[in-house]
Amino acid sequence: MSTTVDARGLSCPQPVLMTMDEIKAVGKGEIIIQVDTDTSKENVSRAAESQGWQVSDVQEEGEGYRVTIKRE
């Protein structure tokens, strides 16, 4: 099961904080984070990896990105 964090339109550190809250809430599985800047994409990916999550996919989506992270 995956959950989605919609952080489009928000500037850092907001997308990272939202991602970290979701990581704590779900513990494992798959989280999709929607962001609209390169900086947010990089920061969210780095934050997830620092928590032991794996960035499994990054796709351009409209004006932004869809970052998928996973943890078994």
N, CA and C atoms as an extended XYZ file, in Angstrom:
216
Properties=species:S:1:pos:R:3:atomname:S:1:resname:S:1:resid:I:1 pbc="F F F"
N         0.834       -1.189        0.000 N   MET     1
C         0.000        0.000        0.000 CA  MET     1
C         0.874        1.247        0.000 C   MET     1
N         0.487        2.233       -0.787 N   SER     2
C         1.283        3.450       -0.832 CA  SER     2
C         0.448        4.639       -0.374 C   SER     2
N         1.145        5.623        0.161 N   THR     3
C         0.503        6.867        0.535 CA  THR     3
C         1.130        7.979       -0.290 C   THR     3
N         0.430        9.084       -0.400 N   THR     4
C         0.917       10.201       -1.204 CA  THR     4
C         1.030       11.455       -0.352 C   THR     4
N         2.158       12.145       -0.519 N   VAL     5
C         2.374       13.438        0.121 CA  VAL     5
C         2.392       14.473       -0.996 C   VAL     5
N         1.436       15.388       -0.980 N   ASP     6
C         1.377       16.428       -2.003 CA  ASP     6
C         2.002       17.697       -1.441 C   ASP     6
N         3.255       17.938       -1.828 N   ALA     7
C         3.980       19.112       -1.335 CA  ALA     7
C         4.191       20.130       -2.451 C   ALA     7
N         3.385       20.047       -3.493 N   ARG     8
C         3.507       21.001       -4.601 CA  ARG     8
C         3.117       22.397       -4.120 C   ARG     8
N         3.868       23.379       -4.590 N   GLY     9
C         3.577       24.760       -4.220 CA  GLY     9
C         4.206       25.180       -2.902 C   GLY     9
N         4.889       24.262       -2.239 N   LEU    10
C         5.524       24.567       -0.956 CA  LEU    10
C         7.030       24.662       -1.132 C   LEU    10
N         7.649       25.565       -0.385 N   SER    11
C         9.100       25.690       -0.476 CA  SER    11
C         9.742       24.971        0.703 C   SER    11
N        10.992       24.581        0.528 N   CYS    12
C        11.709       23.880        1.583 CA  CYS    12
C        11.823       24.795        2.798 C   CYS    12
N        11.747       24.233        3.989 N   PRO    13
C        11.833       22.798        4.280 CA  PRO    13
C        10.486       22.081        4.343 C   PRO    13
N         9.396       22.715        3.968 N   GLN    14
C         8.070       22.122        4.138 CA  GLN    14
C         7.927       20.731        3.504 C   GLN    14
N         8.334       20.524        2.234 N   PRO    15
C         8.198       19.172        1.656 CA  PRO    15
C         8.984       18.103        2.430 C   PRO    15
N        10.159       18.485        2.925 N   VAL    16
C        10.971       17.536        3.700 CA  VAL    16
C        10.272       17.205        5.018 C   VAL    16
N         9.747       18.215        5.689 N   LEU    17
C         9.057       17.980        6.964 CA  LEU    17
C         7.827       17.103        6.765 C   LEU    17
N         7.079       17.350        5.702 N   MET    18
C         5.894       16.534        5.416 CA  MET    18
C         6.289       15.089        5.124 C   MET    18
N         7.388       14.915        4.383 N   THR    19
C         7.876       13.569        4.064 CA  THR    19
C         8.313       12.852        5.345 C   THR    19
N         9.044       13.548        6.210 N   MET    20
C         9.510       12.937        7.451 CA  MET    20
C         8.330       12.541        8.345 C   MET    20
N         7.291       13.377        8.387 N   ASP    21
C         6.097       13.038        9.167 CA  ASP    21
C         5.457       11.762        8.634 C   ASP    21
N         5.395       11.639        7.311 N   GLU    22
C         4.772       10.455        6.699 CA  GLU    22
C         5.634        9.214        6.934 C   GLU    22
N         6.955        9.360        6.850 N   ILE    23
C         7.874        8.247        7.127 CA  ILE    23
C         7.640        7.729        8.545 C   ILE    23
N         7.521        8.654        9.506 N   LYS    24
C         7.283        8.252       10.899 CA  LYS    24
C         5.924        7.584       11.052 C   LYS    24
N         4.933        8.074       10.314 N   ALA    25
C         3.571        7.552       10.443 CA  ALA    25
C         3.437        6.141        9.886 C   ALA    25
N         4.068        5.875        8.738 N   VAL    26
C         3.856        4.571        8.097 CA  VAL    26
C         4.922        3.537        8.447 C   VAL    26
N         6.146        3.981        8.734 N   GLY    27
C         7.197        3.051        9.147 CA  GLY    27
C         7.845        2.285        8.012 C   GLY    27
N         7.034        1.747        7.099 N   LYS    28
C         7.572        1.028        5.945 CA  LYS    28
C         6.522        1.027        4.840 C   LYS    28
N         6.928        0.527        3.667 N   GLY    29
C         6.009        0.484        2.534 CA  GLY    29
C         6.470        1.413        1.428 C   GLY    29
N         5.514        2.127        0.837 N   GLU    30
C         5.824        3.002       -0.280 CA  GLU    30
C         5.152        4.353       -0.062 C   GLU    30
N         5.911        5.407       -0.300 N   ILE    31
C         5.373        6.763       -0.206 CA  ILE    31
C         5.689        7.486       -1.508 C   ILE    31
N         4.684        8.149       -2.050 N   ILE    32
C         4.871        8.963       -3.247 CA  ILE    32
C         4.819       10.420       -2.802 C   ILE    32
N         5.860       11.185       -3.147 N   ILE    33
C         5.907       12.593       -2.782 CA  ILE    33
C         5.869       13.425       -4.058 C   ILE    33
N         4.929       14.352       -4.121 N   GLN    34
C         4.808       15.228       -5.275 CA  GLN    34
C         5.396       16.584       -4.908 C   GLN    34
N         6.385       17.032       -5.686 N   VAL    35
C         7.041       18.325       -5.459 CA  VAL    35
C         7.149       19.058       -6.794 C   VAL    35
N         7.435       20.358       -6.725 N   ASP    36
C         7.495       21.086       -7.982 CA  ASP    36
C         8.792       21.852       -8.214 C   ASP    36
N         9.843       21.536       -7.442 N   THR    37
C        11.145       22.150       -7.719 CA  THR    37
C        12.249       21.099       -7.636 C   THR    37
N        13.350       21.378       -8.340 N   ASP    38
C        14.518       20.491       -8.279 CA  ASP    38
C        15.054       20.410       -6.856 C   ASP    38
N        15.085       21.552       -6.176 N   THR    39
C        15.600       21.597       -4.807 CA  THR    39
C        14.787       20.691       -3.892 C   THR    39
N        13.471       20.786       -3.986 N   SER    40
C        12.616       19.930       -3.149 CA  SER    40
C        12.833       18.465       -3.475 C   SER    40
N        12.954       18.148       -4.765 N   LYS    41
C        13.183       16.755       -5.187 CA  LYS    41
C        14.470       16.223       -4.558 C   LYS    41
N        15.537       17.002       -4.637 N   GLU    42
C        16.829       16.572       -4.086 CA  GLU    42
C        16.770       16.454       -2.569 C   GLU    42
N        16.172       17.450       -1.905 N   ASN    43
C        16.125       17.453       -0.443 CA  ASN    43
C        15.260       16.324        0.103 C   ASN    43
N        14.122       16.069       -0.542 N   VAL    44
C        13.239       14.979       -0.111 CA  VAL    44
C        13.945       13.636       -0.293 C   VAL    44
N        14.624       13.465       -1.427 N   SER    45
C        15.346       12.207       -1.695 CA  SER    45
C        16.437       11.989       -0.651 C   SER    45
N        17.204       13.030       -0.363 N   ARG    46
C        18.292       12.928        0.616 CA  ARG    46
C        17.749       12.620        2.014 C   ARG    46
N        16.670       13.290        2.390 N   ALA    47
C        16.082       13.068        3.712 CA  ALA    47
C        15.572       11.634        3.852 C   ALA    47
N        14.913       11.130        2.801 N   ALA    48
C        14.389        9.760        2.843 CA  ALA    48
C        15.523        8.753        2.988 C   ALA    48
N        16.595        8.947        2.212 N   GLU    49
C        17.729        8.020        2.279 CA  GLU    49
C        18.389        8.065        3.657 C   GLU    49
N        18.412        9.240        4.277 N   SER    50
C        19.022        9.352        5.609 CA  SER    50
C        18.217        8.578        6.657 C   SER    50
N        16.959        8.281        6.353 N   GLN    51
C        16.096        7.526        7.268 CA  GLN    51
C        16.026        6.039        6.895 C   GLN    51
N        16.873        5.616        5.944 N   GLY    52
C        16.913        4.211        5.570 CA  GLY    52
C        15.922        3.838        4.481 C   GLY    52
N        15.332        4.829        3.829 N   TRP    53
C        14.406        4.576        2.728 CA  TRP    53
C        15.164        4.619        1.411 C   TRP    53
N        14.634        3.929        0.423 N   GLN    54
C        15.264        3.852       -0.894 CA  GLN    54
C        14.413        4.643       -1.888 C   GLN    54
N        15.081        5.518       -2.640 N   VAL    55
C        14.370        6.238       -3.698 CA  VAL    55
C        14.258        5.283       -4.878 C   VAL    55
N        13.042        4.802       -5.149 N   SER    56
C        12.880        3.771       -6.176 CA  SER    56
C        12.519        4.349       -7.536 C   SER    56
N        12.002        5.592       -7.559 N   ASP    57
C        11.601        6.158       -8.845 CA  ASP    57
C        11.458        7.671       -8.722 C   ASP    57
N        11.885        8.374       -9.770 N   VAL    58
C        11.656        9.818       -9.868 CA  VAL    58
C        11.155       10.083      -11.270 C   VAL    58
N         9.969       10.653      -11.366 N   GLN    59
C         9.393       10.938      -12.677 CA  GLN    59
C         9.009       12.393      -12.769 C   GLN    59
N         9.230       12.975      -13.957 N   GLU    60
C         8.721       14.320      -14.178 CA  GLU    60
C         7.211       14.206      -14.312 C   GLU    60
N         6.511       15.132      -13.683 N   GLU    61
C         5.054       15.091      -13.700 CA  GLU    61
C         4.553       16.521      -13.832 C   GLU    61
N         4.100       16.860      -15.021 N   GLY    62
C         3.635       18.221      -15.252 CA  GLY    62
C         4.759       19.209      -15.019 C   GLY    62
N         4.524       20.135      -14.100 N   GLU    63
C         5.530       21.156      -13.782 CA  GLU    63
C         6.509       20.700      -12.704 C   GLU    63
N         6.332       19.484      -12.194 N   GLY    64
C         7.176       19.065      -11.079 CA  GLY    64
C         7.630       17.630      -11.179 C   GLY    64
N         7.745       17.000      -10.032 N   TYR    65
C         8.271       15.642       -9.938 CA  TYR    65
C         7.420       14.793       -9.018 C   TYR    65
N         7.488       13.498       -9.279 N   ARG    66
C         6.842       12.499       -8.436 CA  ARG    66
C         7.973       11.578       -7.977 C   ARG    66
N         8.276       11.644       -6.682 N   VAL    67
C         9.359       10.863       -6.097 CA  VAL    67
C         8.734        9.710       -5.322 C   VAL    67
N         9.145        8.476       -5.666 N   THR    68
C         8.628        7.308       -4.966 CA  THR    68
C         9.744        6.742       -4.089 C   THR    68
N         9.434        6.581       -2.804 N   ILE    69
C        10.394        5.987       -1.878 CA  ILE    69
C         9.793        4.714       -1.284 C   ILE    69
N        10.682        3.754       -0.979 N   LYS    70
C        10.226        2.473       -0.454 CA  LYS    70
C        11.097        2.022        0.706 C   LYS    70
N        10.464        1.241        1.564 N   ARG    71
C        11.205        0.572        2.642 CA  ARG    71
C        10.472       -0.712        2.974 C   ARG    71
N        11.237       -1.794        3.019 N   GLU    72
C        10.643       -3.105        3.327 CA  GLU    72
C        10.363       -3.242        4.811 C   GLU    72
